[in-house]
């Protein structure tokens, strides 16, 4: 039986085995930043998983509900595949 990690009133919260992302960051500066490609950027927001794809140090996010989606739907794959925009494949000298 899965139990919520915590609850507020009758609302269920993140449960063991629930890997869905329920919030995504839509802050303009974070959307313009290179993609994290799924590495880092996960936090718990209002008791549910949240993901920010922007590789930034800024912790001020603008969260929008997703309804619960897999993380691969929130990654900007165009940035990941472009070596000049993705932090995961760019090499610095």
N, CA, C and O atoms as CSV, one atom per row, in Angstrom:
chain,resi,resn,atom,element,x,y,z
A,1,UNK,N,N,0.831,-1.181,0.000
A,1,UNK,CA,C,0.000,0.000,0.000
A,1,UNK,C,C,0.873,1.241,0.000
A,1,UNK,O,O,1.785,1.361,0.818
A,2,UNK,N,N,0.597,2.175,-0.922
A,2,UNK,CA,C,1.347,3.420,-0.967
A,2,UNK,C,C,0.694,4.432,-0.042
A,2,UNK,O,O,-0.529,4.576,-0.008
A,3,UNK,N,N,1.534,5.125,0.704
A,3,UNK,CA,C,1.034,6.146,1.624
A,3,UNK,C,C,1.678,7.474,1.275
A,3,UNK,O,O,2.830,7.509,0.841
A,4,UNK,N,N,0.952,8.566,1.457
A,4,UNK,CA,C,1.548,9.868,1.181
A,4,UNK,C,C,2.704,10.147,2.134
A,4,UNK,O,O,2.690,9.716,3.287
A,5,UNK,N,N,3.695,10.867,1.644
A,5,UNK,CA,C,4.800,11.267,2.514
A,5,UNK,C,C,4.294,12.234,3.571
A,5,UNK,O,O,4.735,12.192,4.720
A,6,UNK,N,N,3.383,13.091,3.191
A,6,UNK,CA,C,2.700,13.964,4.136
A,6,UNK,C,C,1.434,14.447,3.467
A,6,UNK,O,O,1.269,14.289,2.258
A,7,UNK,N,N,0.550,15.026,4.229
A,7,UNK,CA,C,-0.697,15.516,3.651
A,7,UNK,C,C,-1.098,16.827,4.294
A,7,UNK,O,O,-0.662,17.170,5.393
A,8,UNK,N,N,-1.930,17.537,3.584
A,8,UNK,CA,C,-2.520,18.763,4.098
A,8,UNK,C,C,-4.019,18.573,3.956
A,8,UNK,O,O,-4.546,18.575,2.844
A,9,UNK,N,N,-4.707,18.410,5.076
A,9,UNK,CA,C,-6.135,18.118,5.003
A,9,UNK,C,C,-6.362,16.778,4.335
A,9,UNK,O,O,-5.739,15.783,4.705
A,10,UNK,N,N,-7.243,16.746,3.361
A,10,UNK,CA,C,-7.540,15.516,2.639
A,10,UNK,C,C,-6.730,15.375,1.354
A,10,UNK,O,O,-6.836,14.358,0.669
A,11,UNK,N,N,-5.920,16.383,1.016
A,11,UNK,CA,C,-5.166,16.356,-0.232
A,11,UNK,C,C,-3.982,15.403,-0.123
A,11,UNK,O,O,-3.202,15.481,0.825
A,12,UNK,N,N,-3.850,14.507,-1.091
A,12,UNK,CA,C,-2.730,13.568,-1.111
A,12,UNK,C,C,-1.480,14.275,-1.597
A,12,UNK,O,O,-1.556,15.201,-2.404
A,13,UNK,N,N,-0.365,13.853,-1.122
A,13,UNK,CA,C,0.915,14.440,-1.493
A,13,UNK,C,C,1.774,13.404,-2.200
A,13,UNK,O,O,1.340,12.274,-2.425
A,14,UNK,N,N,2.997,13.797,-2.549
A,14,UNK,CA,C,3.901,12.899,-3.249
A,14,UNK,C,C,3.989,11.563,-2.521
A,14,UNK,O,O,4.250,11.514,-1.319
A,15,UNK,N,N,3.771,10.495,-3.255
A,15,UNK,CA,C,3.797,9.164,-2.669
A,15,UNK,C,C,4.980,8.394,-3.221
A,15,UNK,O,O,5.515,8.734,-4.276
A,16,UNK,N,N,5.380,7.368,-2.516
A,16,UNK,CA,C,6.454,6.506,-2.988
A,16,UNK,C,C,6.045,5.933,-4.337
A,16,UNK,O,O,4.922,5.452,-4.492
A,17,UNK,N,N,6.934,5.980,-5.300
A,17,UNK,CA,C,6.655,5.422,-6.610
A,17,UNK,C,C,6.000,6.401,-7.574
A,17,UNK,O,O,5.857,6.082,-8.754
A,18,UNK,N,N,5.597,7.586,-7.111
A,18,UNK,CA,C,5.002,8.582,-7.997
A,18,UNK,C,C,6.122,9.423,-8.583
A,18,UNK,O,O,6.631,10.330,-7.925
A,19,UNK,N,N,6.508,9.127,-9.818
A,19,UNK,CA,C,7.606,9.849,-10.452
A,19,UNK,C,C,7.114,10.969,-11.356
A,19,UNK,O,O,7.917,11.615,-12.029
A,20,UNK,N,N,5.817,11.207,-11.381
A,20,UNK,CA,C,5.274,12.267,-12.229
A,20,UNK,C,C,5.705,13.637,-11.734
A,20,UNK,O,O,5.835,13.868,-10.531
A,21,UNK,N,N,5.925,14.545,-12.685
A,21,UNK,CA,C,6.273,15.919,-12.351
A,21,UNK,C,C,4.988,16.730,-12.413
A,21,UNK,O,O,4.339,16.796,-13.457
A,22,UNK,N,N,4.621,17.346,-11.294
A,22,UNK,CA,C,3.360,18.065,-11.197
A,22,UNK,C,C,3.502,19.574,-11.359
A,22,UNK,O,O,2.498,20.275,-11.484
A,23,UNK,N,N,4.722,20.079,-11.359
A,23,UNK,CA,C,4.979,21.508,-11.528
A,23,UNK,C,C,6.177,21.695,-12.445
A,23,UNK,O,O,7.127,20.915,-12.379
A,24,UNK,N,N,6.154,22.710,-13.297
A,24,UNK,CA,C,7.298,23.062,-14.119
A,24,UNK,C,C,7.534,24.561,-14.021
A,24,UNK,O,O,6.589,25.339,-13.884
A,25,UNK,N,N,8.783,24.958,-14.091
A,25,UNK,CA,C,9.141,26.369,-13.996
A,25,UNK,C,C,9.003,27.017,-15.375
A,25,UNK,O,O,9.514,26.496,-16.366
A,26,UNK,N,N,8.315,28.148,-15.431
A,26,UNK,CA,C,8.104,28.872,-16.681
A,26,UNK,C,C,8.701,30.283,-16.631
A,26,UNK,O,O,8.298,31.159,-17.397
A,27,UNK,N,N,9.660,30.497,-15.730
A,27,UNK,CA,C,10.303,31.814,-15.633
A,27,UNK,C,C,11.121,32.063,-16.900
A,27,UNK,O,O,11.891,31.198,-17.317
A,28,UNK,N,N,10.962,33.229,-17.512
A,28,UNK,CA,C,11.611,33.540,-18.789
A,28,UNK,C,C,13.129,33.333,-18.758
A,28,UNK,O,O,13.692,32.747,-19.682
A,29,UNK,N,N,13.787,33.809,-17.705
A,29,UNK,CA,C,15.244,33.672,-17.616
A,29,UNK,C,C,15.665,32.203,-17.550
A,29,UNK,O,O,16.721,31.839,-18.069
A,30,UNK,N,N,14.862,31.371,-16.925
A,30,UNK,CA,C,15.178,29.949,-16.812
A,30,UNK,C,C,14.907,29.228,-18.128
A,30,UNK,O,O,15.632,28.301,-18.488
A,31,UNK,N,N,13.863,29.650,-18.850
A,31,UNK,CA,C,13.569,29.052,-20.156
A,31,UNK,C,C,14.641,29.401,-21.180
A,31,UNK,O,O,14.913,28.610,-22.083
A,32,UNK,N,N,15.253,30.578,-21.051
A,32,UNK,CA,C,16.292,31.008,-21.978
A,32,UNK,C,C,17.648,30.371,-21.678
A,32,UNK,O,O,18.531,30.369,-22.536
A,33,UNK,N,N,17.819,29.840,-20.490
A,33,UNK,CA,C,19.096,29.246,-20.076
A,33,UNK,C,C,19.311,27.885,-20.748
A,33,UNK,O,O,18.361,27.288,-21.254
A,34,UNK,N,N,20.557,27.395,-20.754
A,34,UNK,CA,C,20.813,26.048,-21.281
A,34,UNK,C,C,20.008,25.002,-20.513
A,34,UNK,O,O,19.659,25.207,-19.350
A,35,UNK,N,N,19.717,23.889,-21.165
A,35,UNK,CA,C,18.923,22.823,-20.559
A,35,UNK,C,C,19.750,21.997,-19.576
A,35,UNK,O,O,20.943,21.776,-19.785
A,36,UNK,N,N,19.107,21.549,-18.514
A,36,UNK,CA,C,19.738,20.627,-17.565
A,36,UNK,C,C,19.729,19.201,-18.106
A,36,UNK,O,O,20.499,18.358,-17.646
A,37,UNK,N,N,18.868,18.928,-19.073
A,37,UNK,CA,C,18.707,17.586,-19.656
A,37,UNK,C,C,18.323,16.561,-18.594
A,37,UNK,O,O,18.723,15.400,-18.675
A,38,UNK,N,N,17.558,16.985,-17.612
A,38,UNK,CA,C,17.089,16.068,-16.582
A,38,UNK,C,C,18.058,15.838,-15.442
A,38,UNK,O,O,17.749,15.086,-14.517
A,39,UNK,N,N,19.222,16.465,-15.483
A,39,UNK,CA,C,20.218,16.296,-14.414
A,39,UNK,C,C,20.065,17.428,-13.412
A,39,UNK,O,O,20.457,18.563,-13.681
A,40,UNK,N,N,19.500,17.120,-12.268
A,40,UNK,CA,C,19.231,18.156,-11.270
A,40,UNK,C,C,17.929,18.856,-11.600
A,40,UNK,O,O,17.210,18.445,-12.511
A,41,UNK,N,N,17.628,19.898,-10.874
A,41,UNK,CA,C,16.444,20.686,-11.149
A,41,UNK,C,C,15.156,20.155,-10.541
A,41,UNK,O,O,14.109,20.786,-10.683
A,42,UNK,N,N,15.207,19.014,-9.867
A,42,UNK,CA,C,14.022,18.452,-9.219
A,42,UNK,C,C,13.926,18.919,-7.774
A,42,UNK,O,O,14.898,18.847,-7.023
A,43,UNK,N,N,12.760,19.392,-7.396
A,43,UNK,CA,C,12.496,19.739,-6.004
A,43,UNK,C,C,11.062,19.345,-5.682
A,43,UNK,O,O,10.306,18.958,-6.573
A,44,UNK,N,N,10.693,19.443,-4.428
A,44,UNK,CA,C,9.305,19.221,-4.027
A,44,UNK,C,C,8.682,20.592,-3.819
A,44,UNK,O,O,9.180,21.397,-3.032
A,45,UNK,N,N,7.594,20.852,-4.528
A,45,UNK,CA,C,6.860,22.116,-4.425
A,45,UNK,C,C,5.409,21.785,-4.100
A,45,UNK,O,O,4.744,21.066,-4.846
A,46,UNK,N,N,4.927,22.314,-2.988
A,46,UNK,CA,C,3.565,22.044,-2.520
A,46,UNK,C,C,3.277,20.548,-2.441
A,46,UNK,O,O,2.177,20.095,-2.757
A,47,UNK,N,N,4.275,19.799,-2.017
A,47,UNK,CA,C,4.094,18.373,-1.792
A,47,UNK,C,C,4.173,17.499,-3.024
A,47,UNK,O,O,3.927,16.296,-2.935
A,48,UNK,N,N,4.507,18.065,-4.171
A,48,UNK,CA,C,4.605,17.301,-5.418
A,48,UNK,C,C,5.937,17.605,-6.091
A,48,UNK,O,O,6.564,18.626,-5.811
A,49,UNK,N,N,6.369,16.700,-6.992
A,49,UNK,CA,C,7.619,16.915,-7.712
A,49,UNK,C,C,7.497,18.098,-8.650
A,49,UNK,O,O,6.481,18.266,-9.324
A,50,UNK,N,N,8.552,18.928,-8.692
A,50,UNK,CA,C,8.639,20.082,-9.580
A,50,UNK,C,C,9.981,20.026,-10.296
A,50,UNK,O,O,10.965,19.539,-9.741
A,51,UNK,N,N,10.020,20.527,-11.536
A,51,UNK,CA,C,11.251,20.480,-12.331
A,51,UNK,C,C,11.483,21.803,-13.040
A,51,UNK,O,O,10.572,22.368,-13.644
A,52,UNK,N,N,12.721,22.292,-12.959
A,52,UNK,CA,C,13.151,23.470,-13.715
A,52,UNK,C,C,14.237,23.017,-14.669
A,52,UNK,O,O,15.286,22.540,-14.233
A,53,UNK,N,N,14.001,23.158,-15.968
A,53,UNK,CA,C,14.956,22.686,-16.980
A,53,UNK,C,C,16.119,23.650,-17.184
A,53,UNK,O,O,17.138,23.261,-17.754
A,54,UNK,N,N,15.995,24.890,-16.734
A,54,UNK,CA,C,17.068,25.867,-16.926
A,54,UNK,C,C,18.237,25.628,-15.996
A,54,UNK,O,O,18.069,25.501,-14.784
A,55,UNK,N,N,19.431,25.566,-16.578
A,55,UNK,CA,C,20.651,25.359,-15.786
A,55,UNK,C,C,21.099,26.711,-15.228
A,55,UNK,O,O,22.006,27.351,-15.761
A,56,UNK,N,N,20.446,27.127,-14.154
A,56,UNK,CA,C,20.727,28.416,-13.521
A,56,UNK,C,C,20.885,28.225,-12.017
A,56,UNK,O,O,20.399,27.248,-11.448
A,57,UNK,N,N,21.569,29.168,-11.386
A,57,UNK,CA,C,21.741,29.114,-9.933
A,57,UNK,C,C,20.594,29.812,-9.211
A,57,UNK,O,O,20.429,29.643,-8.003
A,58,UNK,N,N,19.805,30.592,-9.936
A,58,UNK,CA,C,18.677,31.337,-9.371
A,58,UNK,C,C,17.631,30.365,-8.846
A,58,UNK,O,O,17.205,29.464,-9.568
A,59,UNK,N,N,17.212,30.538,-7.595
A,59,UNK,CA,C,16.219,29.629,-7.007
A,59,UNK,C,C,14.812,30.225,-6.978
A,59,UNK,O,O,13.909,29.649,-6.373
A,60,UNK,N,N,14.624,31.356,-7.618
A,60,UNK,CA,C,13.304,31.986,-7.695
A,60,UNK,C,C,12.594,31.493,-8.954
A,60,UNK,O,O,12.899,31.942,-10.058
A,61,UNK,N,N,11.657,30.579,-8.787
A,61,UNK,CA,C,10.966,29.960,-9.913
A,61,UNK,C,C,9.547,30.509,-10.057
A,61,UNK,O,O,9.004,31.101,-9.124
A,62,UNK,N,N,8.960,30.310,-11.223
A,62,UNK,CA,C,7.554,30.615,-11.473
A,62,UNK,C,C,6.899,29.293,-11.857
A,62,UNK,O,O,6.965,28.873,-13.012
A,63,UNK,N,N,6.265,28.639,-10.883
A,63,UNK,CA,C,5.742,27.293,-11.080
A,63,UNK,C,C,4.366,27.297,-11.735
A,63,UNK,O,O,3.505,28.115,-11.409
A,64,UNK,N,N,4.178,26.356,-12.676
A,64,UNK,CA,C,2.913,26.148,-13.363
A,64,UNK,C,C,2.584,24.666,-13.248
A,64,UNK,O,O,3.458,23.821,-13.439
A,65,UNK,N,N,1.337,24.343,-12.939
A,65,UNK,CA,C,0.936,22.938,-12.802
A,65,UNK,C,C,0.972,22.223,-14.148
A,65,UNK,O,O,0.627,22.797,-15.181
A,66,UNK,N,N,1.395,20.960,-14.118
A,66,UNK,CA,C,1.449,20.150,-15.340
A,66,UNK,C,C,0.348,19.102,-15.386
A,66,UNK,O,O,0.010,18.607,-16.462
A,67,UNK,N,N,-0.210,18.762,-14.247
A,67,UNK,CA,C,-1.199,17.690,-14.189
A,67,UNK,C,C,-0.561,16.330,-13.966
A,67,UNK,O,O,-1.266,15.327,-13.858
A,68,UNK,N,N,0.769,16.281,-13.894
A,68,UNK,CA,C,1.489,15.031,-13.664
A,68,UNK,C,C,1.953,14.412,-14.963
A,68,UNK,O,O,1.215,13.653,-15.591
A,69,UNK,N,N,3.179,14.728,-15.375
A,69,UNK,CA,C,3.742,14.211,-16.629
A,69,UNK,C,C,5.122,13.620,-16.368
A,69,UNK,O,O,5.750,13.955,-15.364
A,70,UNK,N,N,5.609,12.742,-17.256
A,70,UNK,CA,C,6.984,12.238,-17.126
A,70,UNK,C,C,7.980,13.371,-17.367
A,70,UNK,O,O,7.685,14.313,-18.101
A,71,UNK,N,N,9.143,13.282,-16.757
A,71,UNK,CA,C,10.140,14.355,-16.854
A,71,UNK,C,C,10.600,14.572,-18.296
A,71,UNK,O,O,10.937,15.699,-18.661
A,72,UNK,N,N,10.624,13.530,-19.121
A,72,UNK,CA,C,11.121,13.701,-20.490
A,72,UNK,C,C,10.237,14.626,-21.327
A,72,UNK,O,O,10.686,15.122,-22.360
A,73,UNK,N,N,9.016,14.866,-20.917
A,73,UNK,CA,C,8.158,15.815,-21.630
A,73,UNK,C,C,8.476,17.259,-21.284
A,73,UNK,O,O,8.040,18.174,-21.983
A,74,UNK,N,N,9.230,17.474,-20.215
A,74,UNK,CA,C,9.547,18.827,-19.773
A,74,UNK,C,C,10.952,19.266,-20.165
A,74,UNK,O,O,11.305,20.432,-19.986
A,75,UNK,N,N,11.741,18.367,-20.685
A,75,UNK,CA,C,13.114,18.691,-21.100
A,75,UNK,C,C,13.080,19.302,-22.500
A,75,UNK,O,O,12.408,18.786,-23.393
A,76,UNK,N,N,13.798,20.391,-22.684
A,76,UNK,CA,C,13.897,21.023,-24.000
A,76,UNK,C,C,14.949,20.262,-24.805
A,76,UNK,O,O,16.136,20.585,-24.761
A,77,UNK,N,N,14.499,19.259,-25.531
A,77,UNK,CA,C,15.422,18.369,-26.244
A,77,UNK,C,C,16.182,19.085,-27.354
A,77,UNK,O,O,17.290,18.668,-27.691
A,78,UNK,N,N,15.626,20.149,-27.936
A,78,UNK,CA,C,16.349,20.910,-28.961
A,78,UNK,C,C,17.624,21.513,-28.373
A,78,UNK,O,O,18.668,21.526,-29.026
A,79,UNK,N,N,17.536,22.009,-27.139
A,79,UNK,CA,C,18.725,22.554,-26.474
A,79,UNK,C,C,19.712,21.447,-26.127
A,79,UNK,O,O,20.922,21.624,-26.270
A,80,UNK,N,N,19.212,20.331,-25.681
A,80,UNK,CA,C,20.081,19.222,-25.280
A,80,UNK,C,C,20.900,18.720,-26.463
A,80,UNK,O,O,22.084,18.414,-26.324
A,81,UNK,N,N,20.265,18.639,-27.620
A,81,UNK,CA,C,20.929,18.096,-28.800
A,81,UNK,C,C,21.844,19.101,-29.493
A,81,UNK,O,O,22.666,18.704,-30.318
A,82,UNK,N,N,21.725,20.382,-29.182
A,82,UNK,CA,C,22.556,21.424,-29.776
A,82,UNK,C,C,23.758,21.660,-28.860
A,82,UNK,O,O,23.594,22.218,-27.775
A,83,UNK,N,N,24.960,21.251,-29.269
A,83,UNK,CA,C,26.122,21.348,-28.372
A,83,UNK,C,C,26.481,22.773,-27.973
A,83,UNK,O,O,27.201,22.958,-26.992
A,84,UNK,N,N,26.006,23.789,-28.695
A,84,UNK,CA,C,26.315,25.164,-28.331
A,84,UNK,C,C,25.357,25.714,-27.291
A,84,UNK,O,O,25.634,26.744,-26.677
A,85,UNK,N,N,24.226,25.036,-27.083
A,85,UNK,CA,C,23.235,25.512,-26.120
A,85,UNK,C,C,23.127,24.635,-24.882
A,85,UNK,O,O,22.653,25.102,-23.847
A,86,UNK,N,N,23.549,23.392,-24.955
A,86,UNK,CA,C,23.373,22.450,-23.840
A,86,UNK,C,C,24.597,22.438,-22.941
A,86,UNK,O,O,25.725,22.347,-23.423
A,87,UNK,N,N,24.379,22.531,-21.643
A,87,UNK,CA,C,25.498,22.499,-20.702
A,87,UNK,C,C,26.034,21.085,-20.531
A,87,UNK,O,O,27.154,20.903,-20.054
A,88,UNK,N,N,25.247,20.081,-20.913
A,88,UNK,CA,C,25.655,18.706,-20.668
A,88,UNK,C,C,26.659,18.191,-21.686
A,88,UNK,O,O,27.342,17.199,-21.429
A,89,UNK,N,N,26.760,18.845,-22.838
A,89,UNK,CA,C,27.701,18.375,-23.857
A,89,UNK,C,C,28.706,19.447,-24.276
A,89,UNK,O,O,29.651,19.150,-25.007
A,90,UNK,N,N,28.522,20.659,-23.835
A,90,UNK,CA,C,29.434,21.726,-24.206
A,90,UNK,C,C,30.766,21.537,-23.506
A,90,UNK,O,O,30.817,21.218,-22.318
A,91,UNK,N,N,31.842,21.736,-24.250
A,91,UNK,CA,C,33.171,21.653,-23.647
A,91,UNK,C,C,33.746,23.053,-23.558
A,91,UNK,O,O,33.668,23.829,-24.509
A,92,UNK,N,N,34.326,23.370,-22.408
A,92,UNK,CA,C,34.971,24.675,-22.241
A,92,UNK,C,C,36.461,24.458,-22.144
A,92,UNK,O,O,36.927,23.424,-21.665
A,93,UNK,N,N,37.193,25.435,-22.599
A,93,UNK,CA,C,38.666,25.318,-22.564
A,93,UNK,C,C,39.246,26.334,-21.639
A,93,UNK,O,O,40.464,26.395,-21.475
